[in-house]
Amino acid sequence: DYTPPPAGSYALQVIQRAPEGRVVGADGRLHSLSTYVRGRITLLSLIYTYCTEPTGCALAYETSVELRDRILAEPRLHGRARFVSLSFDPINDTHQAMQAYGGKHAQGGGPLPWHFLTTRSMRQLKPILDGFDQDIEFERDERGRPARTISHMLKLFLIDRAGRVREIYSTAFLHPE
């Protein structure tokens, strides 16, 4: 029962600049994050591929799929936006794993590209997470060793063509509308 205000009836102020960093693309090579967050309106989600929380990464993915379908149904919007899903688990989410996670949506071209990215290490990832103010914590097993489960708050970032964050969506406000 969510009714958003009509498009164009409000302004989204600049919240912050999208951080810079090095990410691994579908080709397995390093690229500047700015390549993926400038030039088009970008919806960037921070996820990890084996997240089992239904109101976490799966919600971000399904909402993005629905929104993608809506954008593709509007030819006037083609070529104006892109989606980016960036993993915050470079240990397990290799560029191959990210492409498998994206499945048929993992493509870099067309009227609405969707890039599934990772980094080569936590060291490369940390400045990006810090820049987006994304906290994560690896849960620990009974022996105190890091487990594969990562605690995090779901965040999706709406980024303008100049690489400035204009909105941050969490679970409570994540609607395709």
MARLO-94420 format. One record per atom (N, C-alpha, C): residue number from 1; residue in one letter; atom name; x, y, z. Coordinates in nm, 2 decimals, always signed. Atoms other than C-alpha are relative to their C-alpha. Layout:
<pts>
NUM,a,CA,X,Y,Z
...
</pts>
This chain:
<pts>
1,d,N,+0.08,-0.12,+0.00
1,d,CA,+0.00,+0.00,+0.00
1,d,C,+0.09,+0.13,+0.00
2,y,N,-0.09,-0.11,+0.01
2,y,CA,+0.28,+0.24,-0.09
2,y,C,-0.04,+0.08,-0.13
3,t,N,+0.02,-0.09,+0.11
3,t,CA,+0.19,+0.54,-0.31
3,t,C,+0.10,+0.10,+0.00
4,p,N,-0.10,-0.10,+0.00
4,p,CA,+0.49,+0.74,-0.41
4,p,C,-0.05,+0.13,-0.05
5,p,N,+0.04,-0.13,+0.06
5,p,CA,+0.47,+1.11,-0.49
5,p,C,+0.02,-0.01,-0.15
6,p,N,-0.02,+0.00,+0.15
6,p,CA,+0.44,+1.18,-0.87
6,p,C,+0.14,+0.03,-0.04
7,a,N,-0.14,-0.03,+0.05
7,a,CA,+0.77,+1.18,-1.06
7,a,C,+0.00,+0.15,-0.04
8,g,N,-0.02,-0.14,+0.03
8,g,CA,+0.90,+1.53,-1.09
8,g,C,-0.06,+0.10,+0.10
9,s,N,+0.06,-0.09,-0.09
9,s,CA,+0.71,+1.66,-0.79
9,s,C,+0.09,+0.02,+0.13
10,y,N,-0.09,-0.02,-0.11
10,y,CA,+1.01,+1.65,-0.55
10,y,C,+0.14,+0.00,-0.05
11,a,N,-0.14,-0.01,+0.03
11,a,CA,+1.38,+1.71,-0.55
11,a,C,+0.08,-0.10,+0.09
12,l,N,-0.09,+0.08,-0.08
12,l,CA,+1.65,+1.47,-0.43
12,l,C,+0.13,+0.07,+0.02
13,q,N,-0.12,-0.07,-0.03
13,q,CA,+1.93,+1.65,-0.26
13,q,C,+0.12,-0.09,-0.01
14,v,N,-0.12,+0.08,+0.00
14,v,CA,+2.29,+1.54,-0.29
14,v,C,+0.03,-0.04,+0.15
15,i,N,-0.04,+0.05,-0.13
15,i,CA,+2.38,+1.32,+0.01
15,i,C,+0.15,+0.00,+0.02
16,q,N,-0.15,+0.01,+0.00
16,q,CA,+2.74,+1.25,-0.07
16,q,C,+0.05,-0.04,-0.14
17,r,N,-0.06,+0.06,+0.12
17,r,CA,+2.97,+1.15,-0.35
17,r,C,+0.02,-0.15,+0.01
18,a,N,-0.03,+0.14,+0.00
18,a,CA,+3.00,+0.79,-0.44
18,a,C,+0.15,-0.02,+0.01
19,p,N,-0.14,+0.02,-0.02
19,p,CA,+3.33,+0.66,-0.32
19,p,C,+0.07,-0.05,-0.13
20,e,N,-0.08,+0.06,+0.10
20,e,CA,+3.61,+0.56,-0.55
20,e,C,+0.06,-0.13,+0.05
21,g,N,-0.06,+0.13,-0.04
21,g,CA,+3.77,+0.22,-0.55
21,g,C,+0.02,-0.08,-0.12
22,r,N,-0.03,+0.10,+0.11
22,r,CA,+3.89,-0.07,-0.76
22,r,C,-0.09,-0.12,+0.01
23,v,N,+0.09,+0.11,+0.00
23,v,CA,+3.64,-0.34,-0.86
23,v,C,+0.04,-0.09,-0.11
24,v,N,-0.03,+0.10,+0.11
24,v,CA,+3.66,-0.66,-1.06
24,v,C,-0.13,-0.02,-0.08
25,g,N,+0.11,+0.01,+0.08
25,g,CA,+3.43,-0.67,-1.35
25,g,C,-0.03,-0.14,-0.05
26,a,N,+0.04,+0.13,+0.06
26,a,CA,+3.27,-0.95,-1.55
26,a,C,+0.12,-0.07,-0.07
27,d,N,-0.12,+0.05,+0.08
27,d,CA,+3.60,-0.98,-1.75
27,d,C,+0.11,-0.05,+0.10
28,g,N,-0.11,+0.04,-0.09
28,g,CA,+3.80,-1.05,-1.43
28,g,C,+0.11,+0.10,+0.02
29,r,N,-0.11,-0.11,-0.01
29,r,CA,+4.00,-0.73,-1.46
29,r,C,-0.05,+0.11,+0.09
30,l,N,+0.03,-0.11,-0.09
30,l,CA,+4.02,-0.44,-1.23
30,l,C,-0.05,+0.12,-0.08
31,h,N,+0.05,-0.12,+0.06
31,h,CA,+3.82,-0.13,-1.31
31,h,C,-0.03,+0.10,+0.11
32,s,N,+0.04,-0.10,-0.09
32,s,CA,+3.75,+0.20,-1.14
32,s,C,-0.15,-0.01,+0.03
33,l,N,+0.14,+0.00,-0.04
33,l,CA,+3.42,+0.20,-0.95
33,l,C,-0.07,+0.12,-0.08
34,s,N,+0.07,-0.11,+0.06
34,s,CA,+3.35,+0.54,-1.11
34,s,C,-0.05,-0.03,-0.14
35,t,N,+0.04,+0.05,+0.13
35,t,CA,+3.32,+0.36,-1.45
35,t,C,-0.15,-0.05,+0.01
36,y,N,+0.13,+0.06,-0.02
36,y,CA,+3.00,+0.20,-1.31
36,y,C,-0.10,+0.09,+0.07
37,v,N,+0.10,-0.09,-0.07
37,v,CA,+2.85,+0.50,-1.12
37,v,C,+0.00,+0.14,-0.05
38,r,N,+0.01,-0.13,+0.07
38,r,CA,+2.89,+0.79,-1.36
38,r,C,-0.04,-0.02,-0.14
39,g,N,+0.05,+0.01,+0.14
39,g,CA,+2.73,+0.87,-1.69
39,g,C,-0.14,-0.04,-0.02
40,r,N,+0.15,+0.05,+0.01
40,r,CA,+2.39,+0.71,-1.62
40,r,C,-0.05,+0.01,+0.15
41,i,N,+0.05,+0.01,-0.13
41,i,CA,+2.16,+0.71,-1.33
41,i,C,+0.02,-0.15,+0.05
42,t,N,-0.04,+0.13,-0.04
42,t,CA,+2.27,+0.41,-1.12
42,t,C,-0.07,-0.04,+0.13
43,l,N,+0.05,+0.06,-0.12
43,l,CA,+2.10,+0.19,-0.87
43,l,C,+0.10,-0.10,+0.05
44,l,N,-0.10,+0.09,-0.04
44,l,CA,+2.38,+0.03,-0.67
44,l,C,-0.04,-0.07,+0.13
45,s,N,+0.03,+0.08,-0.12
45,s,CA,+2.32,-0.25,-0.42
45,s,C,+0.12,-0.07,+0.05
46,l,N,-0.11,+0.07,-0.07
46,l,CA,+2.57,-0.39,-0.17
46,l,C,-0.06,-0.13,+0.05
47,i,N,+0.05,+0.13,-0.03
47,i,CA,+2.51,-0.77,-0.14
47,i,C,+0.11,-0.10,+0.02
48,y,N,-0.08,+0.12,+0.01
48,y,CA,+2.66,-1.11,-0.10
48,y,C,-0.08,-0.11,-0.05
49,t,N,+0.08,+0.10,+0.07
49,t,CA,+2.56,-1.41,-0.30
49,t,C,-0.07,-0.10,+0.08
50,y,N,+0.07,+0.11,-0.08
50,y,CA,+2.47,-1.66,-0.03
50,y,C,-0.07,+0.05,+0.12
51,c,N,+0.09,-0.06,-0.10
51,c,CA,+2.27,-1.42,+0.19
51,c,C,-0.13,-0.08,+0.00
52,t,N,+0.13,+0.08,-0.01
52,t,CA,+1.97,-1.62,+0.32
52,t,C,-0.11,+0.08,+0.06
53,e,N,+0.11,-0.08,-0.06
53,e,CA,+1.78,-1.33,+0.48
53,e,C,-0.10,+0.04,-0.11
54,p,N,+0.10,-0.03,+0.11
54,p,CA,+1.46,-1.29,+0.28
54,p,C,-0.02,+0.15,-0.01
55,t,N,+0.01,-0.14,+0.01
55,t,CA,+1.45,-0.92,+0.36
55,t,C,+0.13,+0.07,-0.02
56,g,N,-0.13,-0.05,+0.03
56,g,CA,+1.81,-0.87,+0.27
56,g,C,+0.04,+0.00,-0.15
57,c,N,-0.05,+0.00,+0.14
57,c,CA,+2.00,-0.94,-0.05
57,c,C,-0.10,-0.05,-0.10
58,a,N,+0.10,+0.06,+0.09
58,a,CA,+1.72,-1.15,-0.20
58,a,C,-0.10,+0.11,-0.03
59,l,N,+0.10,-0.11,+0.03
59,l,CA,+1.48,-0.85,-0.16
59,l,C,+0.06,+0.10,-0.09
60,a,N,-0.06,-0.10,+0.09
60,a,CA,+1.73,-0.62,-0.32
60,a,C,+0.00,-0.05,-0.15
61,y,N,-0.01,+0.06,+0.13
61,y,CA,+1.77,-0.86,-0.61
61,y,C,-0.14,+0.00,-0.07
62,e,N,+0.13,+0.01,+0.05
62,e,CA,+1.40,-0.92,-0.66
62,e,C,-0.06,+0.13,-0.03
63,t,N,+0.05,-0.14,+0.02
63,t,CA,+1.31,-0.55,-0.63
63,t,C,+0.07,+0.05,-0.13
64,s,N,-0.07,-0.05,+0.12
64,s,CA,+1.58,-0.47,-0.89
64,s,C,-0.05,-0.07,-0.13
65,v,N,+0.05,+0.07,+0.12
65,v,CA,+1.45,-0.74,-1.13
65,v,C,-0.14,+0.06,-0.04
66,e,N,+0.13,-0.06,+0.03
66,e,CA,+1.10,-0.59,-1.10
66,e,C,+0.01,+0.14,-0.06
67,l,N,-0.02,-0.13,+0.05
67,l,CA,+1.22,-0.24,-1.15
67,l,C,+0.07,+0.00,-0.14
68,r,N,-0.06,+0.02,+0.13
68,r,CA,+1.44,-0.35,-1.44
68,r,C,-0.11,-0.03,-0.11
69,d,N,+0.11,+0.03,+0.09
69,d,CA,+1.13,-0.50,-1.61
69,d,C,-0.08,+0.12,-0.03
70,r,N,+0.08,-0.12,+0.02
70,r,CA,+0.94,-0.17,-1.56
70,r,C,+0.07,+0.10,-0.09
71,i,N,-0.08,-0.10,+0.08
71,i,CA,+1.22,+0.04,-1.70
71,i,C,+0.01,-0.05,-0.15
72,l,N,-0.01,+0.05,+0.13
72,l,CA,+1.26,-0.19,-2.00
72,l,C,-0.13,+0.01,-0.08
73,a,N,+0.13,-0.01,+0.06
73,a,CA,+0.89,-0.16,-2.07
73,a,C,-0.03,+0.15,-0.05
74,e,N,+0.01,-0.14,+0.03
74,e,CA,+0.94,+0.22,-2.11
74,e,C,+0.12,+0.04,-0.09
75,p,N,-0.11,-0.04,+0.10
75,p,CA,+1.15,+0.29,-2.43
75,p,C,+0.07,+0.13,+0.03
76,r,N,-0.06,-0.13,-0.02
76,r,CA,+1.20,+0.65,-2.33
76,r,C,+0.10,+0.00,+0.11
77,l,N,-0.09,+0.02,-0.11
77,l,CA,+1.40,+0.53,-2.03
77,l,C,+0.13,-0.08,-0.04
78,h,N,-0.12,+0.08,+0.04
78,h,CA,+1.64,+0.31,-2.23
78,h,C,+0.12,+0.08,-0.01
79,g,N,-0.13,-0.07,+0.01
79,g,CA,+2.00,+0.41,-2.21
79,g,C,+0.03,+0.10,+0.10
80,r,N,-0.01,-0.11,-0.10
80,r,CA,+1.95,+0.64,-1.91
80,r,C,+0.04,-0.06,+0.13
81,a,N,-0.03,+0.05,-0.13
81,a,CA,+2.01,+0.40,-1.62
81,a,C,+0.08,-0.13,-0.01
82,r,N,-0.07,+0.13,-0.01
82,r,CA,+2.21,+0.10,-1.50
82,r,C,-0.01,-0.04,+0.14
83,f,N,+0.00,+0.06,-0.13
83,f,CA,+2.21,-0.13,-1.21
83,f,C,+0.14,-0.06,+0.03
84,v,N,-0.13,+0.06,-0.05
84,v,CA,+2.52,-0.24,-1.01
84,v,C,-0.02,-0.08,+0.13
85,s,N,+0.01,+0.08,-0.12
85,s,CA,+2.53,-0.52,-0.76
85,s,C,+0.15,-0.03,+0.04
86,l,N,-0.14,+0.01,-0.05
86,l,CA,+2.86,-0.51,-0.56
86,l,C,+0.00,-0.09,+0.12
87,s,N,-0.02,+0.10,-0.11
87,s,CA,+2.96,-0.80,-0.33
87,s,C,+0.09,+0.06,+0.11
88,f,N,-0.09,-0.03,-0.11
88,f,CA,+3.10,-0.73,+0.01
88,f,C,+0.06,-0.12,+0.06
89,d,N,-0.08,+0.12,-0.04
89,d,CA,+3.25,-1.08,+0.03
89,d,C,+0.09,-0.04,-0.11
90,p,N,-0.09,+0.04,+0.11
90,p,CA,+3.54,-1.09,-0.21
90,p,C,+0.07,-0.14,+0.02
91,i,N,-0.06,+0.13,-0.02
91,i,CA,+3.67,-1.41,-0.05
91,i,C,-0.08,-0.11,-0.07
92,n,N,+0.09,+0.10,+0.06
92,n,CA,+3.37,-1.62,-0.17
92,n,C,-0.06,+0.05,-0.13
93,d,N,+0.06,-0.05,+0.11
93,d,CA,+3.22,-1.39,-0.43
93,d,C,+0.10,+0.04,-0.11
94,t,N,-0.10,-0.03,+0.11
94,t,CA,+3.47,-1.41,-0.72
94,t,C,-0.08,+0.06,-0.11
95,h,N,+0.08,-0.06,+0.12
95,h,CA,+3.38,-1.24,-1.05
95,h,C,-0.08,-0.11,-0.07
96,q,N,+0.08,+0.11,+0.06
96,q,CA,+3.27,-1.58,-1.18
96,q,C,-0.13,-0.03,+0.08
97,a,N,+0.12,+0.02,-0.08
97,a,CA,+3.04,-1.63,-0.88
97,a,C,-0.10,+0.11,-0.01
98,m,N,+0.10,-0.11,+0.02
98,m,CA,+2.89,-1.28,-0.93
98,m,C,-0.07,-0.01,-0.13
99,q,N,+0.07,+0.01,+0.13
99,q,CA,+2.82,-1.35,-1.29
99,q,C,-0.10,-0.12,+0.01
100,a,N,+0.10,+0.11,-0.02
100,a,CA,+2.65,-1.68,-1.19
100,a,C,-0.12,+0.05,+0.08
101,y,N,+0.11,-0.05,-0.08
101,y,CA,+2.45,-1.50,-0.93
101,y,C,-0.09,+0.09,-0.08
102,g,N,+0.08,-0.09,+0.09
102,g,CA,+2.34,-1.24,-1.19
102,g,C,-0.08,-0.08,-0.10
103,g,N,+0.07,+0.09,+0.10
103,g,CA,+2.24,-1.52,-1.43
103,g,C,-0.02,+0.08,-0.13
104,k,N,+0.04,-0.07,+0.13
104,k,CA,+2.06,-1.38,-1.74
104,k,C,+0.00,+0.15,+0.01
105,h,N,-0.01,-0.15,-0.01
105,h,CA,+2.07,-1.03,-1.59
105,h,C,+0.14,+0.05,+0.00
106,a,N,-0.14,-0.04,-0.01
106,a,CA,+2.45,-1.02,-1.57
106,a,C,+0.05,+0.03,-0.14
107,q,N,-0.05,-0.04,+0.13
107,q,CA,+2.52,-0.83,-1.89
107,q,C,+0.03,+0.15,+0.01
108,g,N,-0.05,-0.14,-0.01
108,g,CA,+2.70,-0.50,-1.94
108,g,C,-0.05,+0.09,-0.10
109,g,N,+0.05,-0.09,+0.11
109,g,CA,+2.52,-0.36,-2.25
109,g,C,-0.15,+0.00,+0.00
110,g,N,+0.14,-0.01,+0.02
110,g,CA,+2.18,-0.30,-2.38
110,g,C,-0.06,+0.12,+0.06
111,p,N,+0.07,-0.12,-0.05
111,p,CA,+1.92,-0.05,-2.28
111,p,C,+0.01,+0.02,+0.15
112,l,N,-0.01,-0.02,-0.14
112,l,CA,+1.96,-0.12,-1.91
112,l,C,+0.11,-0.10,+0.05
113,p,N,-0.10,+0.09,-0.04
113,p,CA,+2.30,-0.28,-1.82
113,p,C,-0.01,-0.03,+0.15
114,w,N,+0.00,+0.03,-0.14
114,w,CA,+2.33,-0.46,-1.49
114,w,C,+0.14,-0.07,+0.02
115,h,N,-0.14,+0.05,-0.03
115,h,CA,+2.69,-0.52,-1.36
115,h,C,+0.00,-0.06,+0.14
116,f,N,-0.02,+0.08,-0.13
116,f,CA,+2.77,-0.78,-1.09
116,f,C,+0.15,+0.00,+0.02
117,l,N,-0.14,-0.03,-0.02
117,l,CA,+3.10,-0.67,-0.94
117,l,C,+0.04,-0.06,+0.14
118,t,N,-0.07,+0.04,-0.13
118,t,CA,+3.34,-0.78,-0.66
118,t,C,+0.13,+0.08,+0.01
119,t,N,-0.13,-0.05,-0.01
119,t,CA,+3.68,-0.68,-0.54
119,t,C,+0.09,-0.11,+0.02
120,r,N,-0.10,+0.11,-0.01
120,r,CA,+4.00,-0.88,-0.51
120,r,C,+0.03,-0.03,+0.15
121,s,N,-0.03,+0.02,-0.14
121,s,CA,+4.03,-0.84,-0.13
121,s,C,-0.08,+0.09,+0.09
122,m,N,+0.06,-0.09,-0.10
122,m,CA,+3.88,-0.69,+0.18
122,m,C,+0.07,+0.13,+0.01
123,r,N,-0.08,-0.13,-0.01
123,r,CA,+4.16,-0.43,+0.17
123,r,C,-0.05,+0.09,-0.11
124,q,N,+0.05,-0.08,+0.11
124,q,CA,+4.03,-0.31,-0.17
124,q,C,-0.15,+0.04,+0.03
125,l,N,+0.14,-0.03,-0.03
125,l,CA,+3.67,-0.33,-0.05
125,l,C,-0.03,+0.10,+0.11
126,k,N,+0.02,-0.09,-0.12
126,k,CA,+3.71,-0.14,+0.28
126,k,C,-0.03,+0.14,-0.03
127,p,N,+0.02,-0.14,+0.02
127,p,CA,+3.74,+0.21,+0.14
127,p,C,-0.14,+0.03,-0.07
128,i,N,+0.13,-0.01,+0.07
128,i,CA,+3.43,+0.15,-0.08
128,i,C,-0.11,-0.01,+0.11
129,l,N,+0.10,+0.01,-0.11
129,l,CA,+3.23,+0.03,+0.22
129,l,C,+0.00,+0.12,+0.09
130,d,N,-0.01,-0.12,-0.08
130,d,CA,+3.35,+0.32,+0.43
130,d,C,-0.06,+0.12,-0.07
131,g,N,+0.06,-0.11,+0.07
131,g,CA,+3.26,+0.56,+0.16
131,g,C,-0.15,+0.00,-0.01
132,f,N,+0.14,+0.02,+0.00
132,f,CA,+2.91,+0.42,+0.15
132,f,C,-0.06,-0.01,+0.14
133,d,N,+0.04,+0.02,-0.14
133,d,CA,+2.89,+0.40,+0.53
133,d,C,-0.07,-0.13,+0.02
134,q,N,+0.06,+0.13,-0.01
134,q,CA,+2.81,+0.03,+0.50
134,q,C,+0.09,-0.08,+0.10
135,d,N,-0.06,+0.09,-0.10
135,d,CA,+2.90,-0.17,+0.81
135,d,C,-0.04,-0.14,-0.03
136,i,N,+0.02,+0.14,+0.01
136,i,CA,+2.94,-0.54,+0.79
136,i,C,+0.07,-0.07,+0.11
137,e,N,-0.07,+0.07,-0.10
137,e,CA,+3.03,-0.80,+1.04
137,e,C,-0.01,-0.15,-0.03
138,f,N,+0.00,+0.14,+0.02
138,f,CA,+3.13,-1.16,+0.98
138,f,C,-0.04,-0.07,+0.13
139,e,N,+0.04,+0.07,-0.12
139,e,CA,+2.94,-1.38,+1.22
139,e,C,+0.11,-0.11,+0.03
140,r,N,-0.11,+0.10,-0.04
140,r,CA,+3.16,-1.64,+1.41
140,r,C,-0.07,-0.13,+0.04
141,d,N,+0.05,+0.13,-0.04
141,d,CA,+3.11,-2.01,+1.47
141,d,C,+0.03,-0.02,+0.15
142,e,N,-0.02,+0.03,-0.14
142,e,CA,+3.13,-2.18,+1.81
142,e,C,+0.14,+0.00,+0.04
143,r,N,-0.15,-0.01,-0.03
143,r,CA,+3.51,-2.18,+1.79
143,r,C,+0.05,+0.14,-0.01
144,g,N,-0.04,-0.14,+0.02
144,g,CA,+3.52,-1.81,+1.72
144,g,C,+0.06,+0.03,-0.13
145,r,N,-0.05,-0.02,+0.13
145,r,CA,+3.62,-1.85,+1.36
145,r,C,-0.11,+0.07,-0.09
146,p,N,+0.10,-0.06,+0.09
146,p,CA,+3.46,-1.63,+1.09
146,p,C,-0.09,-0.10,-0.07
147,a,N,+0.10,+0.09,+0.08
147,a,CA,+3.15,-1.80,+0.94
147,a,C,-0.03,+0.07,-0.13
148,r,N,+0.04,-0.06,+0.13
148,r,CA,+3.01,-1.73,+0.60
148,r,C,-0.11,+0.10,+0.01
149,t,N,+0.11,-0.10,-0.02
149,t,CA,+2.72,-1.53,+0.73
149,t,C,+0.05,+0.14,+0.03
150,i,N,-0.04,-0.13,-0.02
150,i,CA,+2.76,-1.16,+0.72
150,i,C,-0.12,+0.08,+0.04
151,s,N,+0.10,-0.09,-0.05
151,s,CA,+2.55,-0.92,+0.93
151,s,C,+0.02,+0.13,-0.07
152,h,N,+0.00,-0.13,+0.06
152,h,CA,+2.46,-0.60,+0.75
152,h,C,-0.14,+0.06,-0.01
153,m,N,+0.12,-0.06,+0.03
153,m,CA,+2.19,-0.35,+0.69
153,m,C,-0.01,+0.02,-0.15
154,l,N,+0.02,-0.02,+0.14
154,l,CA,+2.04,-0.36,+0.34
154,l,C,+0.00,+0.14,-0.04
155,k,N,+0.00,-0.13,+0.05
155,k,CA,+2.12,-0.05,+0.15
155,k,C,+0.02,+0.00,-0.16
156,l,N,-0.02,-0.02,+0.14
156,l,CA,+2.07,+0.05,-0.21
156,l,C,+0.01,+0.15,-0.02
157,f,N,-0.03,-0.14,+0.01
157,f,CA,+2.20,+0.38,-0.34
157,f,C,-0.04,+0.04,-0.14
158,l,N,+0.03,-0.06,+0.12
158,l,CA,+2.05,+0.59,-0.61
158,l,C,+0.10,+0.11,-0.03
159,i,N,-0.12,-0.08,+0.03
159,i,CA,+2.34,+0.77,-0.78
159,i,C,-0.03,+0.07,-0.13
160,d,N,+0.02,-0.08,+0.13
160,d,CA,+2.31,+1.05,-1.04
160,d,C,+0.11,-0.01,-0.10
161,r,N,-0.09,+0.02,+0.11
161,r,CA,+2.50,+1.08,-1.36
161,r,C,+0.14,+0.05,+0.04
162,a,N,-0.13,-0.06,-0.04
162,a,CA,+2.78,+1.28,-1.19
162,a,C,+0.06,-0.08,+0.12
163,g,N,-0.06,+0.08,-0.10
163,g,CA,+2.84,+1.01,-0.93
163,g,C,-0.03,+0.04,+0.14
164,r,N,+0.04,-0.05,-0.13
164,r,CA,+2.65,+1.17,-0.64
164,r,C,-0.12,-0.08,+0.05
165,v,N,+0.11,+0.08,-0.06
165,v,CA,+2.43,+0.97,-0.41
165,v,C,-0.11,+0.10,+0.03
166,r,N,+0.12,-0.09,-0.02
166,r,CA,+2.08,+1.12,-0.41
166,r,C,-0.10,-0.06,+0.09
167,e,N,+0.09,+0.06,-0.09
167,e,CA,+1.89,+0.86,-0.21
167,e,C,+0.06,-0.13,+0.04
168,i,N,-0.05,+0.13,-0.05
168,i,CA,+1.97,+0.56,+0.01
168,i,C,-0.13,-0.07,+0.05
169,y,N,+0.12,+0.08,-0.03
169,y,CA,+1.70,+0.29,+0.03
169,y,C,+0.04,-0.12,+0.09
170,s,N,-0.01,+0.12,-0.09
170,s,CA,+1.67,+0.04,+0.32
170,s,C,-0.12,-0.08,-0.02
171,t,N,+0.11,+0.09,+0.01
171,t,CA,+1.43,-0.24,+0.36
171,t,C,-0.14,+0.07,+0.01
172,a,N,+0.13,-0.07,-0.03
172,a,CA,+1.15,-0.01,+0.49
172,a,C,-0.05,+0.08,-0.13
173,f,N,+0.04,-0.09,+0.11
173,f,CA,+1.16,+0.21,+0.17
173,f,C,+0.04,-0.06,-0.14
174,l,N,-0.04,+0.07,+0.13
174,l,CA,+1.26,-0.05,-0.10
174,l,C,-0.13,-0.05,-0.07
175,h,N,+0.12,+0.04,+0.08
175,h,CA,+0.96,-0.05,-0.34
175,h,C,+0.04,+0.04,-0.14
176,p,N,-0.02,-0.04,+0.14
176,p,CA,+0.98,-0.06,-0.72
176,p,C,-0.06,+0.13,-0.04
177,e,N,+0.06,-0.13,+0.03
177,e,CA,+0.75,+0.24,-0.73
177,e,C,+0.10,+0.11,+0.03
</pts>
